[in-house]
Amino acid sequence: MVYRYLALGDSLTVGIGSLFGSGFVPLYQKRLEYHLRSTVLVSNQGINGLTSQRLLSMVKYNQYLRNLIVHADIITISIGGNDLIQAARSTRWNLSSPLFTQTLDVCEHNMREILSQIQSLKKDSPYFIRLVGLYNPLSKNEAAYHWVKQYNDFLTSLDSHKIATAQLLYAFQGRERELLFLDKVHPSSKGYRVIESQLDRTGYAPLLQMEKPYTLRKKKK
């Protein structure tokens, strides 16, 4: 059996900052093939600078992308970082501005709509979605940490049988120097390996049902 992996999202999906622009997508593809024991074909639809509003528009109106979604068995989504960056730039990096609350509200609404659109196209077919959480490149800024954590908490609230979130905030925390690229925004090649590792931690159900933990049973006398 051949599985189809559709990667949606921003520059993280593109792989900016990694060697040869590979990023987490080809790394995760290999991990998928290892666990699913089958060939995994990838369609990387990542776009630099993509926002949640643009992704929602694509998912709703781009017929080519909608067709890819219909046939996808695995979907990853990295989105939200550019929404916060745009808010920061428009407020001249005043991270205590009320605009951040508004931005998160819009971003969360868009993410719900994106998932709703995908689920309506997939219906009852076996598949799973993995959401890529945000890390905080401004490690010493408490306000930045607050907004990133709030968005990640929202993503985690969406977890279900077919949806899970790869947690990056704590995986990157304190390791920014080694996990970020020279621009101090995008992950380095090592950072992308951490993202792939966190995706791996989310498991592979329902395509691959997780083994139940072994429990000892008392023998009957």
C-alpha positions as CSV (number, residue, x, y, z in Angstrom):
1,M,0.0,0.0,0.0
2,V,1.2,3.5,-0.8
3,Y,0.3,6.4,1.6
4,R,0.0,10.0,0.6
5,Y,1.4,12.7,2.8
6,L,0.3,16.3,2.3
7,A,2.3,19.0,4.0
8,L,0.5,22.4,4.5
9,G,1.9,25.5,6.0
10,D,4.5,28.3,6.2
11,S,8.3,28.5,5.9
12,L,8.7,25.6,8.4
13,T,6.9,23.3,6.0
14,V,9.1,24.8,3.2
15,G,12.2,24.0,5.3
16,I,13.8,27.5,5.4
17,G,17.0,27.3,7.5
18,S,17.8,23.7,6.9
19,L,20.5,22.2,4.7
20,F,19.3,22.3,1.1
21,G,15.9,23.5,2.3
22,S,14.8,20.0,3.3
23,G,13.2,20.7,6.7
24,F,11.0,18.4,8.7
25,V,8.9,17.1,5.8
26,P,11.4,14.7,4.2
27,L,12.5,13.6,7.7
28,Y,9.0,12.8,8.7
29,Q,8.4,11.1,5.4
30,K,11.2,8.6,6.3
31,R,9.8,8.1,9.8
32,L,6.3,7.5,8.3
33,E,7.7,4.9,6.0
34,Y,9.5,3.2,8.8
35,H,6.4,2.9,11.0
36,L,3.8,2.3,8.3
37,R,6.2,-0.1,6.5
38,S,5.2,1.3,3.1
39,T,6.0,3.9,0.6
40,V,4.9,7.4,1.4
41,L,4.5,9.9,-1.4
42,V,4.9,13.6,-0.4
43,S,3.2,16.7,-1.7
44,N,4.8,19.7,0.0
45,Q,2.5,22.7,-0.4
46,G,4.4,25.0,2.0
47,I,4.6,28.7,1.2
48,N,6.9,31.2,2.8
49,G,5.1,33.9,4.8
50,L,1.8,32.0,4.7
51,T,-0.9,33.2,7.3
52,S,-3.8,31.3,8.7
53,Q,-6.2,33.4,6.6
54,R,-4.4,32.6,3.3
55,L,-4.3,29.0,4.2
56,L,-8.0,28.9,4.9
57,S,-8.7,30.6,1.6
58,M,-6.6,28.0,-0.2
59,V,-8.3,25.1,1.6
60,K,-11.8,26.5,0.7
61,Y,-11.3,27.6,-2.9
62,N,-8.2,26.0,-4.4
63,Q,-9.6,23.0,-6.2
64,Y,-6.1,21.5,-6.8
65,L,-5.4,21.6,-3.1
66,R,-8.8,20.3,-2.2
67,N,-8.2,17.3,-4.4
68,L,-4.9,16.7,-2.6
69,I,-6.7,16.8,0.7
70,V,-9.3,14.3,-0.5
71,H,-6.6,11.7,-1.3
72,A,-4.2,12.4,1.6
73,D,-3.7,9.9,4.3
74,I,-1.4,12.1,6.4
75,I,-1.6,15.9,6.7
76,T,0.7,18.2,8.7
77,I,-0.1,21.8,9.2
78,S,2.4,24.5,10.4
79,I,0.6,27.8,10.6
80,G,0.2,30.7,13.0
81,G,3.7,32.0,13.4
82,N,3.3,34.6,10.6
83,D,0.1,35.9,12.1
84,L,1.9,36.7,15.3
85,I,4.9,38.2,13.5
86,Q,2.7,40.5,11.4
87,A,1.0,41.7,14.6
88,A,4.4,42.3,16.2
89,R,5.6,44.3,13.2
90,S,2.4,46.4,13.0
91,T,2.7,47.4,16.7
92,R,6.5,48.0,16.3
93,W,7.1,44.9,18.6
94,N,4.9,46.2,21.4
95,L,4.0,42.7,22.6
96,S,1.6,44.0,25.2
97,S,-0.7,45.5,22.6
98,P,-4.4,44.3,22.5
99,L,-3.8,43.5,18.8
100,F,-2.2,40.2,19.9
101,T,-5.5,39.1,21.5
102,Q,-7.4,40.0,18.4
103,T,-4.8,38.2,16.2
104,L,-5.0,35.0,18.2
105,D,-8.8,35.1,18.1
106,V,-8.7,35.4,14.3
107,C,-6.0,32.7,14.0
108,E,-7.9,30.3,16.2
109,H,-11.1,30.8,14.2
110,N,-9.2,30.2,10.9
111,M,-7.6,27.0,12.3
112,R,-11.0,25.7,13.3
113,E,-12.4,26.5,9.8
114,I,-9.3,24.9,8.1
115,L,-9.8,21.7,10.1
116,S,-13.6,21.7,9.5
117,Q,-13.0,22.0,5.7
118,I,-10.5,19.2,5.8
119,Q,-12.7,16.9,7.8
120,S,-15.7,17.6,5.5
121,L,-13.6,16.6,2.5
122,K,-12.2,13.5,4.2
123,K,-15.4,12.3,5.8
124,D,-14.9,8.8,7.3
125,S,-11.8,7.8,5.4
126,P,-8.8,6.7,7.6
127,Y,-6.3,9.5,7.9
128,F,-4.6,11.7,10.6
129,I,-3.7,15.3,10.9
130,R,-0.6,16.6,12.8
131,L,-0.5,20.2,13.9
132,V,3.0,21.7,14.3
133,G,3.1,23.9,17.5
134,L,5.1,27.1,17.8
135,Y,8.4,27.6,19.5
136,N,9.5,31.0,20.9
137,P,12.5,32.5,19.1
138,L,12.5,35.4,21.6
139,S,13.5,33.2,24.4
140,K,14.1,36.0,26.9
141,N,10.8,37.8,26.2
142,E,8.0,36.8,28.6
143,A,5.3,38.4,26.5
144,A,6.3,36.5,23.4
145,Y,6.4,33.3,25.5
146,H,2.8,34.1,26.7
147,W,1.4,34.4,23.2
148,V,3.2,31.4,21.9
149,K,2.0,29.2,24.8
150,Q,-1.5,30.5,24.5
151,Y,-1.7,29.5,20.8
152,N,-0.1,26.1,21.5
153,D,-2.6,25.5,24.3
154,F,-5.4,26.2,21.8
155,L,-3.9,23.7,19.3
156,T,-3.7,21.1,22.0
157,S,-7.4,21.6,22.8
158,L,-8.1,20.5,19.2
159,D,-6.5,17.0,19.7
160,S,-8.7,14.1,19.0
161,H,-8.5,10.5,17.6
162,K,-7.3,11.9,14.3
163,I,-5.6,15.1,15.3
164,A,-2.6,15.6,17.5
165,T,-0.2,18.5,18.2
166,A,3.6,18.3,18.0
167,Q,4.8,20.3,21.0
168,L,7.8,22.5,20.2
169,L,7.8,25.2,22.9
170,Y,9.5,23.2,25.6
171,A,11.5,21.2,23.1
172,F,13.2,24.4,21.9
173,Q,13.3,26.2,25.2
174,G,16.8,26.8,26.4
175,R,18.3,25.3,23.3
176,E,17.7,28.2,20.9
177,R,21.4,28.7,20.0
178,E,21.7,25.2,18.7
179,L,18.2,24.7,17.2
180,L,17.8,28.0,15.4
181,F,19.3,29.1,12.1
182,L,21.5,32.1,11.7
183,D,18.5,34.4,11.2
184,K,17.4,33.4,14.8
185,V,13.9,32.8,13.6
186,H,13.8,29.6,11.6
187,P,15.0,26.2,12.8
188,S,18.4,24.9,11.9
189,S,18.8,21.4,10.4
190,K,19.1,20.2,14.0
191,G,16.0,22.1,14.9
192,Y,14.0,20.4,12.1
193,R,15.1,17.1,13.5
194,V,13.6,18.1,16.8
195,I,10.4,18.9,15.0
196,E,10.4,15.6,13.3
197,S,11.0,13.9,16.7
198,Q,8.1,15.7,18.3
199,L,5.8,14.7,15.4
200,D,7.0,11.1,15.9
201,R,5.9,11.3,19.5
202,T,2.3,12.0,18.5
203,G,2.0,8.4,17.2
204,Y,0.5,7.0,14.0
205,A,-3.1,6.1,14.8
206,P,-5.5,5.5,13.3
207,L,-3.4,4.4,10.3
208,L,-1.3,2.4,12.7
209,Q,-3.1,1.5,15.9
210,M,-0.8,2.0,18.9
211,E,0.0,-1.2,20.8
212,K,-1.8,-1.4,24.1
213,P,0.5,-1.4,27.1
214,Y,1.3,-4.8,28.5
215,T,-0.3,-5.5,31.8
216,L,0.2,-8.5,34.1
217,R,-2.8,-10.5,34.9
218,K,-3.2,-12.5,38.0
219,K,-3.4,-16.2,37.4
220,K,-6.5,-17.9,38.6
221,K,-5.9,-20.4,41.4
